[in-house]
Amino acid sequence: MQAERLRRSQELLESSAHPVETIAELVGFPSAASLRLGLNTPVLEVR
């Protein structure tokens, strides 16, 4: 499940103009911080 959320998040980050907070919510993460941790990406590198 986590891998699917991360894959979908990556797709949306690359193909949409949605902020990371919206993408996190759309794919089922409790927060943008949780998504960033899953992507192992520093906060400032993701929109």
C-alpha positions in Angstrom: 0.0 0.0 0.0 2.8 2.5 0.9 4.6 1.7 -2.3 1.5 2.4 -4.3 0.9 5.7 -2.5 4.5 6.8 -3.2 4.3 5.8 -6.9 1.1 7.8 -7.3 2.5 10.7 -5.4 5.5 10.8 -7.7 3.3 10.7 -10.8 1.2 13.6 -9.5 4.3 15.6 -8.5 5.6 15.2 -12.0 2.4 15.8 -13.9 0.3 18.2 -12.0 0.5 21.7 -10.5 -1.0 20.6 -7.2 1.0 21.5 -4.1 2.5 18.7 -2.1 -0.1 19.1 0.7 -2.9 18.4 -1.8 -1.1 15.4 -3.3 -0.5 13.9 0.1 -4.2 14.2 0.9 -5.2 12.8 -2.5 -3.1 9.6 -2.1 -3.9 9.0 1.5 -1.0 10.3 3.5 -1.9 11.9 6.8 0.2 15.0 6.0 2.7 16.5 3.5 5.5 15.7 6.0 4.6 12.0 5.9 4.8 12.1 2.1 8.1 13.8 2.2 9.5 11.3 4.6 8.2 8.5 2.4 9.9 10.0 -0.6 13.0 10.6 1.5 13.2 14.2 0.2 14.1 17.3 2.2 11.2 19.6 2.7 12.5 22.4 0.5 13.1 20.1 -2.5 9.4 19.2 -2.9 7.3 22.2 -4.1 
